[in-house]
Amino acid sequence: MRRISQVFGLCITLILAFSLVPEVHGMTFNDIGESHRAKEEIFYLATGKIANGDLAGNFKPNSTVTRAEAAAMIGRALQLDGDQRATEFNDVGSNHFASGYIQEAAKLGIITGYRDGSFQPDKPVVRGEMALLISRAFEYNSTTITAASHQLLSMGIAQGMADGSFGAKESIKRSDFAVFLARSINAEMRLLGQEASFNKSRYVTTNNLNFRSGPSTLYSIKGKLNSSDKVKVAYYIGEWAYIESNSKQGFVHSAYLSKTDVTDIEGILKNKTLIIDPGHGDQDPGASGYGLLEKNVVLDTSIRLKNYLEDSPFNVKLTREKDVFLELWERVAFAEENNGDIFISVHANAFNGSATGTESYYYRSANNSYVKESKALATYLQNRLINAWNLSDRGVKEKNLHVLRENSMPASLVELGFIDNKSDNAKLASAEWRQKAAKALYLGILDYYYHYEGLKDISYLYENLGASPSKKLH
């Protein structure tokens, strides 16, 4: 994320919102009437406590802006740490109202002091300096006053003087500074024809995310967003993203957006081919019990798992989708031919009706390059199945099975339960419980990619199911 977003992580109060027109009801300044030219911008900043008035209730729109005031207003807009403290400047003590903002802004290179070690907090800000401060603060990347002035004009943030110049050496009034700062924060307030460029796409990673008119929880809520919603991002103000969704623009906290671009996330997941192998088939029924055949149970469960995976960007392939027979080598060959990323074989157990529970397997060998990955995959699958089915936990085990030994990818085989055990059989025979097993396997797959492969941006896929990532294995 951009430098501002990385550094300004102070405020992660996470209920957010949005509105086309700022709320001004109940907020007044004695010297800002209904017809004041900067009323909307002044009240917009005041709503977010970015700008304020004096104790008598006056904004003093015609007063000049001091360097300390500029640092404080920009600092509040970016959610910098404004706690009063000692600074690097010999004329700004820890008791100065803006000491925290001055020190933070100086540390980030937004504002600088003078060669004698002073800051001159009461010195008026001129328009050229204002342009450079805004360019640095909001990362417009202009390095000179001339370039910064032209940039603010071209973006619809600033206006020139009556004589056609920018008036770079003229002191700036509080009302004008409020206008320029508000337009920098909220692109909807800029001059007509100067729209923000929404050139990034992100997923929302939580439900009921408030969509706000400004970059803090003090601003009004315009709507709600939910997990997996796609939004377009123009820029960041501190930890808040200025986004567009359904033709509306506003702010959400970036903690609830994917870190990776939508296209990048989908591209990564589409390149992950998941091989699901329903065991047995046709003349090979597998285990049986109480009139139930393993080949039918595991095929139905695998198809249900496929349905979950098809609702995600993952690429999923089943070795069989009907009652056909496949040799073990054919299952491995299928995985290889489809460039599988992981392989999961689904089975049901049997042992004279006396055993019960769920277990998962992986293959350990010096010749197996995927031992750690296979064990992690088996463990995440096992944990989810135990939580979903509440059968006895028979653990994650090593076993020399053909489909695990011969595969050149992370591979696991799961035994859902014992088909010849009356209690286990009841769940294997139930469409509802098979659906729960499929969901558990899907979540186990997500856990593997989330934790082991570090794909944190798939968190929205959990939210789609009302779930969350499991604890990381240690």
VEXMAR-164895 format. One line per 5 residues: number of its first residue (from 1); their letters; for each residue x, y, z of C-alpha. Coordinates in Angstrom, 3 decimals. Layout:
// VEXMAR-164895
NUM	A	X,Y,Z | ...
// end
This chain:
// VEXMAR-164895
1	MRRIS	0.000,0.000,0.000 | 1.133,3.560,-0.474 | 3.462,5.243,2.040 | 0.628,7.187,3.706 | -1.422,4.027,4.175
6	QVFGL	1.529,2.182,5.680 | 2.400,4.820,8.209 | -0.927,6.190,9.267 | -2.250,3.075,10.933 | -3.281,4.873,14.098
11	CITLI	-7.050,4.695,13.726 | -8.452,1.240,13.156 | -11.870,1.867,14.605 | -13.699,-0.238,12.135 | -17.261,0.931,11.598
16	LAFSL	-17.332,3.082,8.441 | -19.670,5.266,6.158 | -20.480,7.615,3.070 | -22.672,10.509,1.743 | -22.640,12.702,-1.328
21	VPEVH	-23.245,15.883,0.649 | -21.582,16.360,4.049 | -23.822,16.579,7.081 | -23.907,20.124,8.404 | -27.034,19.980,10.559
26	GMTFN	-26.470,21.305,14.051 | -22.981,22.558,13.221 | -22.494,26.311,12.976 | -19.844,28.963,13.180 | -20.895,32.501,14.064
31	DIGES	-19.000,33.939,11.127 | -19.953,31.356,8.458 | -23.364,32.140,7.029 | -25.492,30.142,4.630 | -24.183,32.116,1.684
36	HRAKE	-20.486,31.851,2.508 | -18.572,30.615,-0.539 | -16.598,28.011,1.477 | -19.398,26.879,3.750 | -19.630,23.340,2.390
41	EIFYL	-15.892,22.689,2.594 | -15.511,24.263,6.044 | -18.323,22.194,7.515 | -17.024,19.073,5.789 | -13.696,19.455,7.592
46	ATGKI	-15.411,20.416,10.829 | -17.567,17.261,10.671 | -14.413,15.172,10.718 | -12.778,17.408,13.347 | -10.073,18.232,10.827
51	ANGDL	-10.683,21.970,11.186 | -12.284,23.815,14.065 | -13.052,27.278,15.343 | -12.149,29.258,18.426 | -13.733,29.108,21.857
56	AGNFK	-16.172,31.851,20.896 | -17.559,29.731,18.041 | -15.862,31.597,15.195 | -14.022,30.008,12.281 | -12.214,33.211,11.273
61	PNSTV	-12.336,32.484,7.533 | -10.332,35.581,6.570 | -7.453,34.961,8.969 | -4.233,33.664,7.551 | -3.235,30.044,8.123
66	TRAEA	-0.114,29.531,10.202 | 2.393,26.745,9.636 | 1.271,25.089,12.860 | -2.390,25.215,11.815 | -1.553,23.772,8.402
71	AAMIG	0.397,20.899,9.971 | -2.456,20.196,12.393 | -5.203,20.179,9.755 | -3.245,18.010,7.352 | -2.240,15.732,10.222
76	RALQL	-5.842,15.277,11.326 | -6.907,14.547,7.754 | -4.282,11.800,7.519 | -4.991,10.453,11.021 | -1.469,11.156,12.247
81	DGDQR	-0.639,10.827,15.911 | -1.356,14.301,17.263 | -0.451,13.635,20.888 | 1.594,16.529,22.192 | 5.287,15.713,22.600
86	ATEFN	8.793,17.053,22.288 | 9.823,17.901,18.726 | 13.043,18.294,16.796 | 12.416,22.048,16.497 | 13.768,24.549,19.019
91	DVGSN	10.643,26.730,18.913 | 7.970,24.006,19.227 | 7.745,22.654,22.745 | 5.809,19.671,23.980 | 2.995,21.930,25.203
96	HFASG	2.336,23.429,21.769 | -1.145,22.429,20.554 | 0.240,21.125,17.230 | 3.511,19.627,18.456 | 2.482,16.038,17.698
101	YIQEA	1.252,16.827,14.212 | 4.302,18.978,13.451 | 6.682,16.227,14.516 | 4.836,13.517,12.573 | 4.533,15.654,9.435
106	AKLGI	8.226,16.532,9.618 | 9.169,12.884,10.077 | 7.247,12.023,6.906 | 8.761,14.870,4.924 | 5.460,16.689,4.501
111	ITGYR	6.713,19.869,6.132 | 10.234,20.988,7.023 | 11.888,23.436,9.373 | 14.598,26.016,8.849 | 18.379,25.834,8.928
116	DGSFQ	18.575,27.393,12.361 | 16.564,24.484,13.804 | 13.324,26.430,14.088 | 9.891,25.635,12.694 | 8.329,29.105,12.979
121	PDKPV	4.875,27.745,13.857 | 3.180,31.165,13.771 | 4.496,32.140,10.347 | 1.702,32.501,7.746 | 1.546,29.915,4.986
126	VRGEM	1.672,31.252,1.440 | -0.301,29.671,-1.395 | 2.755,28.128,-3.025 | 3.786,26.487,0.226 | 0.227,25.251,0.659
131	ALLIS	0.356,23.598,-2.780 | 3.607,21.841,-1.932 | 2.334,20.677,1.471 | -0.799,19.171,-0.077 | 1.205,17.530,-2.846
136	RAFEY	3.514,15.878,-0.324 | 0.736,14.902,2.071 | -1.477,13.262,-0.539 | 1.396,11.927,-2.619 | 0.814,13.911,-5.785
141	NSTTI	4.594,13.741,-6.077 | 5.314,17.293,-7.178 | 8.722,18.447,-5.958 | 8.556,22.177,-6.688 | 6.086,24.923,-5.879
146	TAASH	5.467,25.565,-9.574 | 4.765,21.912,-10.331 | 2.566,21.514,-7.249 | 0.571,24.641,-8.106 | -0.077,23.472,-11.658
151	QLLSM	-1.055,20.047,-10.398 | -3.645,21.360,-7.936 | -5.118,23.519,-10.687 | -5.304,20.603,-13.120 | -6.944,18.342,-10.510
156	GIAQG	-9.677,20.868,-9.740 | -8.432,21.332,-6.169 | -7.195,24.916,-6.400 | -8.179,27.994,-8.355 | -5.980,30.831,-9.553
161	MADGS	-6.153,34.500,-8.637 | -8.174,37.137,-10.467 | -5.089,38.188,-12.439 | -4.688,34.646,-13.803 | -1.705,33.738,-11.650
166	FGAKE	-1.627,31.172,-8.854 | -0.524,33.809,-6.346 | 2.183,31.544,-4.968 | 3.604,34.232,-2.665 | 0.250,35.375,-1.285
171	SIKRS	-0.732,34.340,2.240 | -3.582,31.871,2.239 | -6.791,32.450,4.187 | -8.337,29.824,6.403 | -11.385,29.607,4.162
176	DFAVF	-9.263,28.972,1.064 | -7.107,26.432,2.856 | -10.290,24.640,3.937 | -11.498,24.554,0.336 | -8.250,23.123,-1.005
181	LARSI	-7.888,20.580,1.792 | -11.508,19.383,1.513 | -11.152,18.957,-2.248 | -7.934,17.014,-1.755 | -9.733,14.633,0.601
186	NAEMR	-13.023,14.267,-1.262 | -12.827,14.266,-5.051 | -16.569,14.908,-5.351 | -15.975,18.416,-4.047 | -13.503,19.289,-6.790
191	LLGQE	-14.274,21.612,-9.656 | -16.506,20.203,-12.374 | -14.848,17.956,-14.894 | -11.996,16.952,-12.588 | -12.982,13.426,-11.616
196	ASFNK	-10.826,11.029,-9.656 | -9.309,8.091,-11.502 | -10.433,4.775,-10.032 | -7.664,2.597,-11.374 | -7.438,-0.117,-8.715
201	SRYVT	-9.932,-2.861,-7.846 | -10.353,-4.576,-4.504 | -12.591,-7.100,-2.780 | -14.481,-6.195,0.385 | -13.492,-8.745,3.039
206	TNNLN	-16.266,-8.335,5.620 | -20.034,-7.961,5.798 | -22.024,-4.834,6.670 | -19.123,-2.524,5.926 | -20.204,1.092,6.252
211	FRSGP	-19.553,3.349,3.286 | -18.892,6.932,4.480 | -18.736,10.493,3.216 | -15.319,11.121,4.735 | -12.240,9.333,6.059
216	STLYS	-13.334,8.722,9.654 | -16.231,7.309,11.629 | -17.398,10.867,12.272 | -18.786,11.072,8.745 | -22.250,9.943,7.700
221	IKGKL	-23.101,6.490,6.376 | -24.278,6.321,2.766 | -24.657,2.591,2.399 | -23.369,-0.874,3.168 | -20.972,-3.214,1.429
226	NSSDK	-20.596,-6.941,1.933 | -17.933,-9.567,1.638 | -16.756,-10.289,-1.933 | -18.228,-7.040,-3.281 | -15.858,-5.538,-5.814
231	VKVAY	-15.000,-1.859,-5.514 | -12.767,0.518,-7.428 | -10.167,2.519,-5.512 | -8.871,5.952,-6.535 | -6.570,6.847,-3.624
236	YIGEW	-5.993,6.566,0.107 | -6.343,9.151,2.869 | -4.368,7.661,5.716 | -5.911,4.245,6.335 | -9.090,5.079,4.419
241	AYIES	-9.706,4.280,0.775 | -11.691,6.556,-1.530 | -13.757,4.110,-3.581 | -16.508,3.828,-6.137 | -19.287,1.251,-5.876
246	NSKQG	-22.480,1.204,-7.931 | -21.723,4.705,-9.240 | -21.426,6.099,-5.709 | -18.209,7.420,-4.275 | -17.016,7.572,-0.698
251	FVHSA	-14.709,6.117,1.936 | -14.187,2.736,3.571 | -11.442,1.642,5.914 | -8.730,-0.125,3.943 | -8.407,-2.827,6.627
256	YLSKT	-11.559,-4.334,5.106 | -10.315,-4.376,1.528 | -8.118,-7.009,-0.046 | -4.483,-5.994,-0.269 | -4.154,-7.404,-3.759
261	DVTDI	-5.952,-6.188,-6.846 | -9.083,-8.152,-7.755 | -7.588,-9.154,-11.081 | -4.422,-10.347,-9.363 | -6.307,-12.389,-6.741
266	EGILK	-8.534,-14.060,-9.312 | -5.565,-14.681,-11.554 | -3.656,-16.371,-8.733 | -6.595,-18.590,-7.766 | -7.487,-19.477,-11.351
271	NKTLI	-3.978,-20.844,-11.687 | -4.597,-23.157,-8.728 | -6.047,-26.391,-10.117 | -7.518,-28.534,-7.358 | -7.869,-32.249,-8.114
276	IDPGH	-10.686,-33.959,-6.208 | -10.632,-37.740,-6.439 | -13.822,-39.617,-5.423 | -12.534,-43.095,-4.576 | -13.595,-46.355,-6.212
281	GDQDP	-16.396,-46.521,-8.823 | -18.409,-48.885,-11.049 | -17.314,-52.523,-10.462 | -15.218,-51.350,-7.493 | -17.849,-50.310,-4.912
286	GASGY	-15.384,-49.850,-2.061 | -16.595,-50.458,1.467 | -20.252,-51.016,2.292 | -22.598,-51.017,5.240 | -26.324,-50.913,5.920
291	GLLEK	-27.058,-50.897,2.201 | -24.720,-47.963,1.524 | -21.825,-48.110,-0.941 | -18.649,-46.106,-0.463 | -18.359,-45.246,-4.179
296	NVVLD	-21.728,-43.439,-4.111 | -21.137,-41.601,-0.830 | -17.757,-40.204,-1.828 | -18.900,-39.234,-5.339 | -21.850,-37.284,-3.958
301	TSIRL	-19.654,-35.572,-1.353 | -17.027,-34.702,-3.978 | -19.605,-33.176,-6.313 | -20.888,-31.071,-3.429 | -17.299,-29.977,-2.765
306	KNYLE	-16.923,-29.117,-6.446 | -19.980,-26.861,-6.206 | -18.333,-24.895,-3.391 | -15.116,-24.561,-5.336 | -16.918,-23.468,-8.494
311	DSPFN	-18.281,-20.478,-6.558 | -14.676,-19.376,-6.079 | -12.008,-18.484,-8.654 | -10.231,-21.818,-8.043 | -9.990,-24.199,-10.973
316	VKLTR	-11.413,-27.572,-9.881 | -11.249,-30.967,-11.599 | -12.811,-34.257,-10.483 | -11.175,-37.517,-11.522 | -14.674,-38.891,-11.994
321	EKDVF	-18.108,-37.281,-11.947 | -20.151,-40.425,-12.512 | -20.056,-44.086,-11.595 | -17.029,-45.181,-13.611 | -13.980,-47.231,-12.717
326	LELWE	-10.489,-45.726,-12.731 | -7.239,-47.476,-11.999 | -5.099,-45.833,-9.341 | -2.487,-44.857,-11.907 | -5.201,-43.189,-14.015
331	RVAFA	-6.143,-40.953,-11.105 | -2.540,-39.850,-10.673 | -2.140,-39.372,-14.430 | -5.292,-37.213,-14.474 | -3.824,-34.970,-11.783
336	EENNG	-0.552,-34.653,-13.668 | -2.192,-33.981,-17.029 | -4.279,-31.179,-15.504 | -1.280,-29.612,-13.747 | -2.831,-30.112,-10.350
341	DIFIS	-1.787,-27.848,-7.501 | -3.150,-30.147,-4.789 | -4.756,-33.604,-4.806 | -7.478,-34.751,-2.386 | -8.848,-38.285,-2.480
346	VHANA	-12.189,-38.810,-0.701 | -13.041,-42.179,0.904 | -15.072,-43.891,3.619 | -13.672,-46.493,5.995 | -14.737,-49.946,7.241
351	FNGSA	-13.544,-52.288,10.026 | -15.986,-54.975,11.154 | -18.426,-52.363,12.440 | -16.375,-51.758,15.567 | -14.382,-48.664,14.580
356	TGTES	-15.580,-45.088,14.320 | -14.210,-41.661,13.419 | -12.476,-39.546,10.790 | -8.845,-39.745,9.709 | -6.624,-38.231,7.051
361	YYYRS	-3.429,-39.434,5.399 | -0.328,-38.118,3.715 | 2.799,-39.845,2.401 | 6.234,-39.345,3.931 | 9.368,-40.323,2.038
366	ANNSY	12.796,-38.910,1.334 | 11.786,-38.928,-2.331 | 8.597,-36.942,-1.705 | 9.211,-33.220,-2.225 | 5.849,-32.272,-0.729
371	VKESK	5.852,-33.931,2.690 | 5.368,-30.705,4.673 | 2.723,-29.394,2.285 | 0.879,-32.732,2.224 | 0.878,-33.000,6.014
376	ALATY	-0.405,-29.422,6.325 | -3.149,-30.085,3.786 | -4.186,-33.295,5.545 | -4.213,-31.567,8.918 | -6.339,-28.628,7.818
381	LQNRL	-8.808,-31.010,6.158 | -8.913,-33.242,9.231 | -9.497,-30.355,11.629 | -12.405,-29.022,9.604 | -14.015,-32.456,9.222
386	INAWN	-13.794,-33.106,12.971 | -15.393,-29.739,13.721 | -18.160,-30.325,11.183 | -18.992,-33.999,11.816 | -18.049,-34.305,15.475
391	LSDRG	-16.856,-37.879,15.046 | -13.894,-39.383,16.865 | -10.638,-37.776,15.784 | -8.463,-40.611,14.541 | -5.781,-38.127,13.576
396	VKEKN	-3.491,-37.350,10.669 | -1.353,-40.326,9.695 | 1.384,-41.331,7.313 | 0.520,-44.078,4.856 | 2.049,-45.526,1.707
401	LHVLR	-0.949,-45.224,-0.630 | -0.530,-45.195,-4.403 | -2.413,-41.941,-5.062 | -0.327,-40.193,-2.405 | 3.018,-41.819,-3.159
406	ENSMP	2.946,-41.338,-6.932 | 1.616,-37.787,-7.050 | 4.042,-34.925,-7.688 | 2.016,-32.360,-5.728 | 0.732,-31.935,-2.164
411	ASLVE	-1.691,-34.829,-1.676 | -4.019,-36.084,1.033 | -6.557,-38.878,1.399 | -9.466,-38.408,3.807 | -11.619,-41.127,5.353
416	LGFID	-14.886,-39.418,6.245 | -16.131,-42.125,8.606 | -16.746,-45.860,8.969 | -19.524,-46.967,6.656 | -20.036,-50.212,8.598
421	NKSDN	-20.467,-48.382,11.908 | -24.107,-47.567,12.573 | -23.469,-44.074,13.947 | -20.960,-43.086,11.257 | -23.155,-44.638,8.569
426	AKLAS	-26.087,-42.448,9.559 | -24.049,-39.380,8.677 | -22.606,-40.881,5.507 | -26.143,-41.741,4.379 | -27.459,-38.226,5.060
431	AEWRQ	-27.407,-35.609,2.284 | -27.322,-32.908,4.967 | -24.232,-34.392,6.620 | -22.518,-34.968,3.282 | -23.087,-31.276,2.546
436	KAAKA	-21.441,-30.432,5.858 | -18.505,-32.655,4.944 | -18.140,-30.934,1.573 | -18.178,-27.525,3.233 | -15.605,-28.711,5.775
441	LYLGI	-13.310,-29.925,3.001 | -13.709,-26.608,1.200 | -12.809,-24.677,4.344 | -9.845,-26.983,4.914 | -8.621,-26.158,1.420
446	LDYYY	-9.008,-22.433,2.145 | -7.116,-22.872,5.418 | -4.254,-24.506,3.552 | -3.950,-21.673,1.052 | -4.570,-18.953,3.641
451	HYEGL	-1.996,-20.187,6.149 | 0.479,-22.411,4.360 | 0.695,-20.521,1.084 | 0.019,-17.143,2.684 | -2.877,-16.069,0.423
456	KDISY	-4.467,-13.779,3.022 | -6.592,-12.026,0.412 | -8.864,-15.054,0.111 | -10.464,-14.090,3.441 | -13.541,-12.911,1.530
461	LYENL	-14.185,-16.532,0.498 | -14.588,-17.461,4.167 | -16.966,-14.541,4.672 | -19.166,-15.841,1.854 | -19.881,-18.864,4.050
466	GASPS	-20.064,-16.970,7.327 | -16.790,-18.576,8.394 | -13.306,-17.401,9.271 | -9.786,-18.807,8.871 | -8.758,-21.515,11.293
471	KKLH	-5.816,-21.157,13.637 | -2.462,-21.576,11.967 | -0.718,-24.878,12.503 | 2.426,-24.864,14.639
// end
